[in-house]
Amino acid sequence: MTPLRSRLDLRSDAHRANRAAMAALLADVVAAQDEALAGGGEKYVARHRERGKLLVRERVDLLVDPGAWFLELSPLAGWGTGDPVGGGLVTGVGVVSGVECMVIANDPTVRGGSLTATSVRKQLRAMEVSRVNRLPLVNLTESGGADLPKQAEIFVPGGASFKNLTRLSAAGIPVTTLVFGNSTAGGAYMPGMSDYTVLQRNAAKVFLGGPPLVKMAIDEDADEEELGGADMHARTSGLADYLAEDESDAIRIGREIVAHLGWRKAGPGPTAVPHEPRYDADELLGAASADIRVPFDVREILARVVDGSEFEEFKPLYGTTLVCGWASIAGFPIGVLANNGILFSEESQKGAQFIQLCNRIGVPLLFVQNITGFMVGTRYEQGGIIKDGAKLINAVSNSAVPHLTLMVGASYGAGNYGMSGRAYDPRFVFSWPNHRIAVMGPKQLAGVMDIVTRGRDPEGVAALEAQVEEESTALFATGQLWDDGIIDPRQTRTVLAVALSAVHSAPVEGTSNFGVWRM
Amino acid sequence: MIRRVLVANRGEVARRVFRTCAELGISTVAVYSDPDRSSPYVADADVAVPLGGTSSAESYLDVYKVLAAAARAGADAVHPGYGFLAENAEFAQACVDAGLVWIGPPPPAIRAMARKVEAKDLAAAAGVPLLPSATVAGDDEAAWVEAAAGVGYPLLVKASSGGGGKGMRRVDDVAGLADAVRAGRREAASSFGDPTVFIERYLDSPHHVEVQVLADRHGNVVHLCERDCSVQRRHQKVVEEAPAPGLGDDLRRRLHDAAIALTRAIAYENAGTIEFLVAGDDLFFLEMNTRLQVEHPVTEAILGLDIVRLQLLIADGGRLPFSQEDVRSDGHAVEVRLYAEDPRRDFLPSVGTLVEFRPGATPGIRWDTGVERGSTVTPHYDPMLAKVIAHAPTRTEAARRLARALRGLVVAGVDTNRDALVATLESAAFLDGAVSTGFFDANPAVLDAAPPPDVVRHAAVAAALVLRHRDRPVGPLAGVAPVGWRNVPSVAAARRFSSFDGTDLTVELPPGGAASGTVAVAGEPVGLSTDAVDDGGATTVVDGLRRRFTVTSDGETHWIAGDEWHVRLVEHPRFADHSTDAGAAGLEAPLPGTIVAIEVEPGQEVRAGGLLLVVEAMKMEHRIVADADARVTAVLVAVGDRVEAHQPLVTLARDGESP
């Protein structure tokens, strides 16, 4: 394969400015992450430690094989919503006893691990990642249940959690739940619906109704340990399959459970030699434009992400604003669709053809989005851009190979759809800090509104522009779980490699069954 | 003419003899015990004969087996090495009687020098000065006291048939005499099969100087200069050198002359060594070793000779190929004996498998080793790993070169006396030539030599990096992400070690797989930058110093080798083992059944695992054992009782619990 040749001028003012802008955006992301890492704050963290308990990420670290990875998903879920950033949960893909697993862990320092609407969405997303990628699920449970003042936002959608657990089990994806503390009321179904349960002695409390509720309901004076202690569940009710002496013992048992699964990945795995890219990943900080309106060559990103910077470009002279071609990351073959400008009819047709080709040979797709939309205007409408855009969306929607989507700039309008945006069920979506997402660019949107309102409400339009500006940032988007996390551009290759490896836990198969092509 | 030599020995000395045989085109035969089956010397020989047995007595000391081996292998000569049968006149005679060439002195000379008292009489007759001494025969303690008074205190009780320090005891006054004699007799009996002991005046901090001699069948006798072997622990030589430092010309000449005189007086033949104690300007005959000495290489180094070659030549009836005038020494040589033992723990032998043994590349060093990577150090034989010999123009250079070579040795799997040897060689006392048999008493600190804290810290960081690297995913997950990678780094990757001195040493690496940044070692922050990490080692900068450490592991024990120091760390398991926790196993009936036996009663102390009672159920007897050290507080059932599953049977007060 031919290596990509970088034309990035590292000493140019533009590159330096891009780099500085990206660094500043990244700093905001790190600051937001620090907020999530702080959990419920010093006071609650200290109290948690005084009880001899491990912090949530310490539990996860102990669970994951030393030396192996953990890709945390949605670390900034809830950003900008008023809910705690991170949703009081840590979710992610990590290697446990040599098996890539989905891990869902409560952070009990955040409101006692109780669940907000963000928590529910994040948890459901994690379960979806587990299901579609066939990743065994390990829950590290210690939760006060629904955040009662917010029960209205949670109760109905939250019920899907328990359904998901048993559906995972039915799909042959084992679910293991380690209980370190409260897992009561509805939460009792976390262990209840699991294939394997480990309850920590003198810590786990699993009951449908606690002593106050029991007193209220049937006027019984019940003891917590008798009602739902680990010992009781291990000896009497049988809800606990394993009784753990302490937290680390519970994690040890959880690791043994995963080890005995004899898990085999169903995907074909890497087939190429994973040479490092020829260009330094550090240069990715300046590879994308600081100003979303300034175009940049997406190949500069590919050259710093794919194996050996090698990229076999498909139809390089046709539909040139959609770069298509074959490459590999960490040895996993991928088909790449990457924007180098807005989509015209040719690009749409090229993309649709390329997606079909990748489906025929069972190669996962990487969509690299920097798209302000499909071309508009009389000439293009008359040229059938809707029909051609429909071909691309048809291909994206019915494609059966796994999709990964990487946001490296704009994601506006139907371009988001044609490039496998969140609603098109890509296996993973990751964003760079400079990412912007909206139905259209805020300025365009304001301009459209101005025209529609005939200029009678300039203040309203300005306010709308400001609002859309705010609601289209990467942080806002990730807060809404429109992606699976904002990543440091320099870590793109590793993030995608981990994601691809996870994807290969499930079978990787394409399809030839697409919707009717509008001709 | 000697064509095929059997070496009635093992390890390093067998290899030493084989090497010269190979150079001379003589074929070689090894003998070996069961534990030595895979020893390198066995593979070195052209043919090897299994002796069977494990202990020395069952193998290398069994004259019949060794002779049978010689016959079976078609050997025409026997070299005894040192130790085992080397100074056993009966064995030498048996070899001669079997028509084998005995590569050593005539049996009568061996016998004469083996009996310490007779040896002294012969030495005295030859005009060699003796230490005052006396025999202690019989069981009359009063006679012992009288004899001791004639010798004077302090004195040593020594085995008449012994050597190598076994059976020796120092007695400072009359009070300790009787016990020492009895203990000495016991040890002499068990070590040499002869309980006879004698007493001898003890000199405080004398020099141990010995003269190497060679004599052929034709009446030619030469000395090969002297060696100083003063640095000893428990009367075992540790450092040996040639020539001896600090001897005046006159004293040196008197030593050489005395050695030659005794050699001639007993019609000696082949290689031998006459040992003296030197105090001030006086020399006293100690004993004669009628064999090749462990420390012969220092003599070979300064004279450019191969003593084993000369032994073979003499045994074959040849003439010494040079005269005394031709013997000229060049420079200085120092040898140390590298032992698998822990000087910090009273030289406790350290047994185990050498997971690594790799001498460094220091020039001008001779390694005489009996082991290699994969060899096992067993409790059955002497735990010497190697003799290391440096030759240089001056004593100081030789000592420093030797110390450097020892620092460069990578050895893992057992503890060694390396640090103490290095500290000895580099000590001001040694370099000043202040060597005496009291060296370690005068310089006890060298025995405690240990890597300085900053090196231990650095080694622990390197070990943590290497071990994390080794923990990276393998198989289909290999190469997906950097070691320990996190997209949201937060938790320091801790590895908990115990240092060689028992202190806890937890290393917290930077979160997220970063190999540079701030590391905490035992809670102290340390700046780290990493240049290279692989499965075998790490090159890192810690405290502003760049060092390369290799890490060799045997289970949870890790030997971290640097260019200057070596550190042993034991990693704590990541997860505690709760299987022996009190309460982990219930003292309940495992299933419905009948009590068929009760082994304890209330108030009885029981050990963990001790049988409490037996329940018969489903035609099986189930033993109920104590889950911890405890005291029985109540037995809740009687023999014949029917019990239900989970019915409590016994209550225990475990240690630390009130009943």
Interface residues (C-beta under 8 A of the other chain):
Chain A: Q33 A36 L37 L55 R57 E58 V60 D61 L62 D65 P66 G67 A68 W69 F70 L71 E72 P75 V95 G98 E100 R235 E245 D246 S248 D249 I251 R252 K265 G269 P270 P274 A330 G331 G485 I487 D488 Q491 T494 V495 A497 V498 S501
Chain B: R468 H469 R470 D471 R472 P473 V474 G475 P476 L477 G479 V480 A481 P482 V483 G484 W485 R486 N487 V488 S490 V491 A493 R495 G513 R574 F575 A576 H578 D581 A584 H646
